[in-house]
Amino acid sequence: MTRKIALITGASRGLGKSAALHLAAQGVDIIGTYHSKADEAQAVAAEVEKLGGRAAMLKLDVSQSSTFAAFTAEVGALLKKVFAQDHFDFLINNAGIGAHASFADTREEQFDQMVAIHLKGPFFLTQKLLPLIADGGRILNISSGLTRFSLPGYAAYASMKGAVEVLTRYQAKELGARGISVNTLAPGAIATDFSGGAVRDNPDLNAMVANNTALGRAGLPDDIGGAISTLLADGSNWITGQRVEASGGMFL
């Protein structure tokens, strides 16, 4: 039986790393991208291989859409050389960075960076990769709980994620003819190095999150990796065009 393949952007750390390992445990091979830290990316690949899977890591800056055509060609060649396949099955648009600034203080450069990384990047990277995604495949766009609840300082970031949620519905509608399902996963506050590790390293912030979460704690990377693998598991292909929040019940 042919193993399925997932392409995960931002797979060298945090939620992308957790997704790679959870999917590998389900028998999925991994193509991951990283921005700059090749050693971290190769360490993730080694962990995937320990779980019995195959993995390859490619460098990609999702803010540079002019590179996407060359990246797609690189993925196509990699699929043939390493995996002996022409297509991959799952695309997880995960790569991103945070930006914390009040609406009044957000600079145009910050806004443009958020657009490039969180909206223009996933839009045009997915577009370029479409010929390599198998019919019947899945696309999962990572959003944020901040599109449902509002915390001061995230106006630009959350606006991009809100746009991604709308994009997800359009992708689901337009790609449905190929049997491709498209969904959004919206994590709540997760204890990672995201945004400088604020939720992980600031005890007061962590406690605030825990006190406002039904399950009584901040999220962990494995909570999201598990949710991603669940949404891509066999039996969930009839779910499409949906926003699924994995926040432990934050701000209910």
Phi, psi and omega in degrees: 000132181289131178284145177280159183233134175246137171255120184240119174278144182066049187266002187276348183201173171055226185293324179295319177298313180299319178299317180300316183287322177294319178293320178300322178295339176268005178090021180259133174279157191234131161248117182245156173243156176220157183272312185213335188263085183297325181296318177296319179297316180292329176295321177295316178302319179296322178293321177299317181295326176296332178275003177094009181256175173254147182213147174218142181241133181236142178281135180203133171254107187291351177277352184251082185295339179294344181267356190291327179295315178294322178297317179299319177297322179295319178296317180300317179293321179295319179303316180290315187287314187266322188250355180055041179224164179257345185222160169244167192257324186234132172244124179243108179275091189247330189302140178178170175226162178266166173212120182245110177198141177298160177305316184294333185256359181293126179275154181299325179295321177296316180299313181298323178295319177297319177300312184297318185277316191261345181236301181297319180302299179300325180300304188276334174293315178299317179303313182294325185278351185309317180296341181264351179275129183293144170302138185084007181280188182225145171238132178234118179260130181270124179248223184198148172300340181293353173278343177261315177247155187246125174239129182306138177107357185236025185301313183291311181301310183293328177297320177295318181292325174298320177296322178297324179293322174293315178304320180303317181294321178293319177298317180300318181292315187278336181261357181300330180298335177268004181076014181271124176265146183225126180223166175248135169249126183246100177289151167276205180288124185238138180279085176227190176276005180299141182053044177075015179073026188301311182293324181288319193255347181260105184302322181294317179294318179300317180294321177299316178298312181302319182289343180248019181238130185304322181274003165081017178201164171288157179286160176240156180308321181295334175298322182276321175302319178295321179293320179297313181296327178293317181291340179257003182287159174302138179101350180252012185289346180276356175270119178207150181072021186249152170257118178248121180264131176242085186231004184068014182084046181283132177053048177285000000 
